[in-house]
Amino acid sequence: MDGGFLPALFTDHTLRVVGLGAGAVGALAGSLGCFALLRRQSLLGDAVSHAALPGIALAFLLTGSRATPVLVLGAALTGWLGTLFVMAVVRHSRIPEDSALGILLSVFFGVGLVLLTFLQRGPTAAQAGLDTFLFGQAATLLVQDVILVLSLGGVALLLLALSWKEVKLLAFDREFGRVQGIPMGRVDLLLTSLLVVAIVLGLQTVGVVLMSALVVAPAAAARQWTDSLGRMVILAGALGAGAGVGGAWMSTLGDGIPTGPAIVLLASGVVAVSILAAPRRGVLWDRIRRRRVRARLAAGGGTPGMPSEAPGERERLGGGD
Amino acid sequence: MPLHVEIQLLAVVVAAACALPGVFLVLRRVALISDAISHSVLLGIVLAFFWVRDLTHPALILGATATGILTVALVEALHRSGRVKEDAAIALVFPALFSLAVLLIARYAGQIHLDVHSVLLGEIALSPFRRWEVGGVDLGPRSLWMMGGILILNAGALLLLWKELKVSTFDPALAASLGFSPVVLHYAFMTLVSVTAVGAFDAVGSILVVALMIAPPATAWLLTDRLSVMVGLSVALAVAAAVTGFWAAWLLDVSIAGSMAAMTGVGFVLAFILAPDRGVLASLRRRARQRVEFSGMLLAVHLLHHEGTADESVETRVDHLQKHLRWSPDFARRVIDRAERVGWVRREGRERLRLTPLGRETAKVGMIR
């Protein structure tokens, strides 16, 4: 099957468009997802993608257009408003962040459902395509959608590269950045906005329900292989792109296989392999190392060079190593 | 019973059943585990269906509850491995399980009458059509019986484990030292959440489960400091959201589950802004009052400072305050009114202020402070 796939990727127009789109979405979400993962905002992606649904419905309701840029704009707007809501609730009340995120995702999604069903009462059948945003259908990607993903995604990655030093500080030592006179609040807003852009661009391919996995999974996998932020971002982008292309291809194999779940399962598989087998951090290597040490201890030898700390304490990233 | 009464009754029971465990989910800061469980139970339903080939079989509920608990266990195992943080563990586990379920359904769509959309979004309007009949006698909608049972189970478990849950929620260290096993209690509680999510998932869809478990307890937490009151309020708020949501959906002819979820959000936003002590407006008002109080003290100190000096006649003029202390005329009037009311200053003529003995004392104390 693999033999037939690669040529088809270059010859079959639809597959090329779909594969390119899904790959670009995966790369964008994967690389920006690293920051969500490191800043413990993994579930923000889940909430934002759910919060995008009413934006999609509203954009369609107001403009009557189903063009991707219009819907993406609406999605970005409510997704962004949603993150502001969470920030406001956490700041001005005793409600913890996880509850605020849960309220955001369920309530906004509920509003989205209300709007979608409201649209479905209408005389036109034009809203039919909006359903694909729930689970994603890469087959509905058009050339101009892919161009949109590539251009907006390119701008997002360019902004990330330009503000690299600042976002790195934000991820690891926000206080130090503040002392250096960098407006960390604005950097935070920039990074969060870039994440919102990545999420809403992925909705058409992966869907509202599963988009968060594409943000977190490649980053979590990449984290196991390296301790350098730069390498982690590049690797996560590559893994995300791989999962995107692979999942898009899988969804062409059978009728009605939604792209989102296929991509997510591939990415989850990569995470499982990484957590088990990545050199140094892998769980399996840990087991082997421990057994060796135990054998050596039983033989009465010392344990020179043995890393003594628990894996949890090695979570810290960056620095030497 | 008329259809709409049955739907509302079901909605009320589901709302109460979800709000009860929701209180502890919110207080223990594991609210989003409800999101994870309510999605991944789909896999249990699908797998159990492959086993028994019957969508009404009780094994489906057992399977779904088991996957709910499996989700919790997987999240904990991942988190404990130290390779990912807890939030990332949640974000990794449930999409994988949910995706597997969706793919299985898509693969065998011809054989299963399990519609992913209705599972996710809920079709509470259709629930009353699935009846429970014994010996030809119609006993009402099946989900109503099931959710009624789950509600009783939740209420009973909460009463039975009240003390243990309360202590372990607010003081885990004390709970451990008193000899409650946190692990046993945690899994017992998570089993309750899973059972509730499964039952409610069937009736109203997973999104409404999340909304009902999180939003009403969070709203209640803004309104009270007492756990027992919070539980009662959560149930009342969830029921109110369910009923108003139902009527809004009925009138507008839109998704009932979506409308109920939206109503839980309306309740939360209202409390967030208007709650008597903890609302945004209350804290704004409190801050404004404190500003006036503090400025009154400042005024007293200012007057004391210039008492008996050469420029006293200038410095004690009301219109001079605007220049000297940079107060707007309106704000100055409010400060002076309050200072007069509490007896710190009195007006001399129309434009002069003079400290009372009480005001003088206050200013002296204020300067020391």
Boltz contact constraints between the chains, C-beta under 6 A:
constraints:
  - contact:
      token1: [A, 37]
      token2: [B, 88]
      max_distance: 6.0
  - contact:
      token1: [A, 40]
      token2: [B, 85]
      max_distance: 6.0
  - contact:
      token1: [A, 40]
      token2: [B, 87]
      max_distance: 6.0
  - contact:
      token1: [A, 42]
      token2: [B, 87]
      max_distance: 6.0
  - contact:
      token1: [A, 42]
      token2: [B, 88]
      max_distance: 6.0
  - contact:
      token1: [A, 42]
      token2: [B, 91]
      max_distance: 6.0
  - contact:
      token1: [A, 43]
      token2: [B, 32]
      max_distance: 6.0
  - contact:
      token1: [A, 43]
      token2: [B, 87]
      max_distance: 6.0
  - contact:
      token1: [A, 43]
      token2: [B, 91]
      max_distance: 6.0
  - contact:
      token1: [A, 92]
      token2: [B, 280]
      max_distance: 6.0
  - contact:
      token1: [A, 95]
      token2: [B, 218]
      max_distance: 6.0
  - contact:
      token1: [A, 96]
      token2: [B, 29]
      max_distance: 6.0
  - contact:
      token1: [A, 98]
      token2: [B, 29]
      max_distance: 6.0
  - contact:
      token1: [A, 98]
      token2: [B, 31]
      max_distance: 6.0
  - contact:
      token1: [A, 98]
      token2: [B, 32]
      max_distance: 6.0
  - contact:
      token1: [A, 99]
      token2: [B, 26]
      max_distance: 6.0
  - contact:
      token1: [A, 99]
      token2: [B, 31]
      max_distance: 6.0
  - contact:
      token1: [A, 99]
      token2: [B, 214]
      max_distance: 6.0
  - contact:
      token1: [A, 99]
      token2: [B, 218]
      max_distance: 6.0
  - contact:
      token1: [A, 102]
      token2: [B, 31]
      max_distance: 6.0
  - contact:
      token1: [A, 102]
      token2: [B, 32]
      max_distance: 6.0
  - contact:
      token1: [A, 102]
      token2: [B, 210]
      max_distance: 6.0
  - contact:
      token1: [A, 102]
      token2: [B, 214]
      max_distance: 6.0
  - contact:
      token1: [A, 103]
      token2: [B, 214]
      max_distance: 6.0
  - contact:
      token1: [A, 103]
      token2: [B, 215]
      max_distance: 6.0
  - contact:
      token1: [A, 103]
      token2: [B, 268]
      max_distance: 6.0
  - contact:
      token1: [A, 106]
      token2: [B, 207]
      max_distance: 6.0
  - contact:
      token1: [A, 106]
      token2: [B, 210]
      max_distance: 6.0
  - contact:
      token1: [A, 106]
      token2: [B, 211]
      max_distance: 6.0
  - contact:
      token1: [A, 106]
      token2: [B, 261]
      max_distance: 6.0
  - contact:
      token1: [A, 107]
      token2: [B, 261]
      max_distance: 6.0
  - contact:
      token1: [A, 107]
      token2: [B, 265]
      max_distance: 6.0
  - contact:
      token1: [A, 109]
      token2: [B, 207]
      max_distance: 6.0
  - contact:
      token1: [A, 110]
      token2: [B, 258]
      max_distance: 6.0
  - contact:
      token1: [A, 110]
      token2: [B, 261]
      max_distance: 6.0
  - contact:
      token1: [A, 110]
      token2: [B, 262]
      max_distance: 6.0
  - contact:
      token1: [A, 111]
      token2: [B, 262]
      max_distance: 6.0
  - contact:
      token1: [A, 113]
      token2: [B, 121]
      max_distance: 6.0
  - contact:
      token1: [A, 113]
      token2: [B, 255]
      max_distance: 6.0
  - contact:
      token1: [A, 113]
      token2: [B, 258]
      max_distance: 6.0
  - contact:
      token1: [A, 114]
      token2: [B, 254]
      max_distance: 6.0
  - contact:
      token1: [A, 114]
      token2: [B, 255]
      max_distance: 6.0
  - contact:
      token1: [A, 114]
      token2: [B, 258]
      max_distance: 6.0
  - contact:
      token1: [A, 114]
      token2: [B, 259]
      max_distance: 6.0
  - contact:
      token1: [A, 114]
      token2: [B, 262]
      max_distance: 6.0
  - contact:
      token1: [A, 117]
      token2: [B, 254]
      max_distance: 6.0
  - contact:
      token1: [A, 117]
      token2: [B, 255]
      max_distance: 6.0
  - contact:
      token1: [A, 118]
      token2: [B, 254]
      max_distance: 6.0
  - contact:
      token1: [A, 121]
      token2: [B, 253]
      max_distance: 6.0
  - contact:
      token1: [A, 210]
      token2: [B, 95]
      max_distance: 6.0
  - contact:
      token1: [A, 212]
      token2: [B, 91]
      max_distance: 6.0
  - contact:
      token1: [A, 213]
      token2: [B, 95]
      max_distance: 6.0
  - contact:
      token1: [A, 216]
      token2: [B, 88]
      max_distance: 6.0
  - contact:
      token1: [A, 216]
      token2: [B, 91]
      max_distance: 6.0
  - contact:
      token1: [A, 216]
      token2: [B, 92]
      max_distance: 6.0
  - contact:
      token1: [A, 220]
      token2: [B, 84]
      max_distance: 6.0
  - contact:
      token1: [A, 220]
      token2: [B, 88]
      max_distance: 6.0
  - contact:
      token1: [A, 220]
      token2: [B, 92]
      max_distance: 6.0
  - contact:
      token1: [A, 256]
      token2: [B, 106]
      max_distance: 6.0
  - contact:
      token1: [A, 256]
      token2: [B, 109]
      max_distance: 6.0
  - contact:
      token1: [A, 257]
      token2: [B, 106]
      max_distance: 6.0
  - contact:
      token1: [A, 261]
      token2: [B, 99]
      max_distance: 6.0
  - contact:
      token1: [A, 261]
      token2: [B, 102]
      max_distance: 6.0
  - contact:
      token1: [A, 261]
      token2: [B, 103]
      max_distance: 6.0
  - contact:
      token1: [A, 264]
      token2: [B, 95]
      max_distance: 6.0
  - contact:
      token1: [A, 264]
      token2: [B, 99]
      max_distance: 6.0
  - contact:
      token1: [A, 265]
      token2: [B, 99]
      max_distance: 6.0
  - contact:
      token1: [A, 268]
      token2: [B, 96]
      max_distance: 6.0
  - contact:
      token1: [A, 271]
      token2: [B, 92]
      max_distance: 6.0
  - contact:
      token1: [A, 275]
      token2: [B, 83]
      max_distance: 6.0
  - contact:
      token1: [A, 283]
      token2: [B, 81]
      max_distance: 6.0
  - contact:
      token1: [A, 311]
      token2: [B, 82]
      max_distance: 6.0
  - contact:
      token1: [A, 312]
      token2: [B, 82]
      max_distance: 6.0
